Amino acid sequence: MNNKLIYSLVLLLFFACGAFSPSYAITTVPNAENVVVEAQEDDFEKEELDIIKKISIHNKFKRSPKAQVENFYKKYNRYSSKNDIKKLKEMYSDSFVNNDGFDKETIFKLMKEASDAYRNVSYDTEIISIEANDLYAVVTAKEIASGETNSKIPKIDSYGQVSSELIFKNYLRKEDGKWKITAAELISENIALKYGEAKKVNVTMNAPQMIAQGSDYEVSVKVEVPEGCLVVGSIVNEQIKFPQSNKKDVLRAVKSNELARILKANTLGCNEYATISLGITRPHIEMPSVVIDMTGMAIVMSRVNVINKNNVINKKEN
């Protein structure tokens, strides 16, 4: 519900109360001097007014579960933009867990790390759908964030530019009369971190959102290579865990503006990041040799949710 609508409802309530104000029977007398006016309230209309006031107050303070959840996410978005981790933590249940197996403590350790690593981060959460009753709610939403790093990367005199797009489901429950996030399912997640000349380069990544454990899948990337540059890159997959480990790979030249690789999903059923690392280099001659300088770097990641085959329920039961 937006501010204009709330303001309109307040005005409507004001005029309604004016329209149904108590009527008075005024006794007139022939002589206008020393007139004593007796106001007698009409009991029937007074009773009617009291009912209207009670209904108005009841409707004002009782929001539907859906409206309550919408207001919950307005606060969430505001606290996220202000990086108010203390307030955000109060919005999570102590029993929280997401589909990567991260609990509340781990999530807020990650938030603290992100807070220390990035600055000027802005968040925009768009609610796609809400299913809610008096006790439980399921919210599907998309969150877009952008910001920059607090430090420069070695050899590239540039702060990093980060952007992300996340589609998720949050599961909420009322605890002591307050909505709390009890679980989260991360459906899709795309993150890009760019330094230097890479900030101006369009990078398009293709990876599956979901794959069965132990299965092969293809990950590819298309890059608009700047004129006079050579782009090298690598493609790896890493399990989503805390703390995160970095998997190293050999850098390959990006030919015809595209690089692709077949990866194998882990056999543990853990969700993964398909990660692409790109380096933008510019060669120049410094007699008697050719020197190649790295002028930009990009790291692009996409979530791949891995289905654990042990959790699949057979349709036929003997």
PyMOL commands that set and color helices and strands:
alter all, ss='L'
color gray80, all
select helices_A, chain A and resi 3-19+43-61+65-81+85-90+104-117+197-200+309-311
alter helices_A, ss='H'
color red, helices_A
select strands_A, chain A and resi 24-26+39-41+92-98+118-132+136-152+159-175+178-196+203-206+210-212+216-223+230-239+252-253+258-264+272-286+289-307
alter strands_A, ss='S'
color yellow, strands_A
deselect
rebuild
show_as cartoon
